Amino acid sequence: MYLSHPVRRMRDDPLDDEVAALRVEPDDDARAALESRVESLGGSLERELQFGGIVVSLAESAVSDLCELDGIERIETVDTLGY
């Protein structure tokens, strides 16, 4: 799984009370598991992107749990999308 540098920082040293907006790219078999995991972590799926990416929002303290999910190809911040 590819993690951008900012995502690795959030995973390893999350800031209290900060929310992460992430672009997550699951493989086809992990889409349902991603939705379930994000919801269980108190986050939300914001929108689906062209070419299979999903924008999710969750607490930085939950990023490490999200990174443990099998079937994720990459996680980046939405800043990489130019938003």
C-alpha positions in Angstrom: 0.0 0.0 0.0 1.2 3.5 -0.9 0.9 6.1 1.8 1.8 9.7 1.1 4.2 11.4 3.5 1.5 13.5 5.2 -0.6 10.3 5.7 2.4 8.5 7.2 2.8 11.5 9.6 -0.9 11.4 10.6 -0.6 7.6 11.1 2.5 7.9 13.3 1.9 11.2 15.1 -1.7 12.3 14.8 -2.8 15.7 16.0 -5.5 15.8 18.7 -8.9 17.1 17.5 -7.8 17.3 13.8 -9.9 15.9 11.0 -8.2 14.3 8.0 -9.6 14.5 4.5 -8.1 11.6 2.5 -8.3 10.1 -0.9 -8.4 6.4 -0.5 -8.1 4.0 -3.4 -9.4 0.5 -2.5 -9.3 -2.5 -4.8 -12.7 -3.7 -6.0 -13.0 -6.3 -3.2 -12.3 -3.8 -0.4 -14.9 -1.1 -1.2 -17.6 -2.5 1.2 -15.0 -3.1 3.9 -13.7 0.5 3.5 -17.1 1.9 4.0 -17.7 -0.2 7.1 -14.3 0.6 8.6 -14.6 4.4 8.1 -18.1 4.4 9.7 -16.8 2.3 12.6 -14.0 4.8 13.1 -16.6 7.7 13.3 -15.7 9.0 9.9 -17.7 9.5 6.7 -17.4 8.8 3.0 -17.7 12.2 1.3 -17.8 11.3 -2.4 -16.6 8.9 -5.0 -14.0 10.1 -7.5 -13.4 9.2 -11.1 -11.2 6.1 -11.5 -12.2 4.5 -8.2 -10.9 6.8 -5.5 -13.1 7.7 -2.5 -12.8 10.8 -0.4 -13.2 10.1 3.3 -13.1 12.3 6.4 -12.1 11.0 9.8 -10.1 12.0 12.9 -6.4 11.9 12.5 -6.3 9.6 15.5 -8.1 7.0 13.4 -5.8 7.1 10.4 -3.6 4.3 11.7 -6.6 2.0 12.0 -7.7 2.8 8.5 -4.2 2.0 7.3 -4.5 -1.5 8.7 -7.4 -2.4 6.3 -6.5 -5.0 3.7 -7.2 -4.2 0.1 -6.2 -0.6 0.1 -3.9 0.4 -2.8 -3.1 4.0 -1.7 -4.0 6.7 0.7 -3.2 10.4 0.1 -4.5 13.7 1.4 -7.1 15.4 -0.7 -4.6 18.2 -1.2 -3.0 16.0 -3.9 -6.2 16.5 -5.9 -5.8 20.2 -5.9 -8.9 21.0 -3.7 
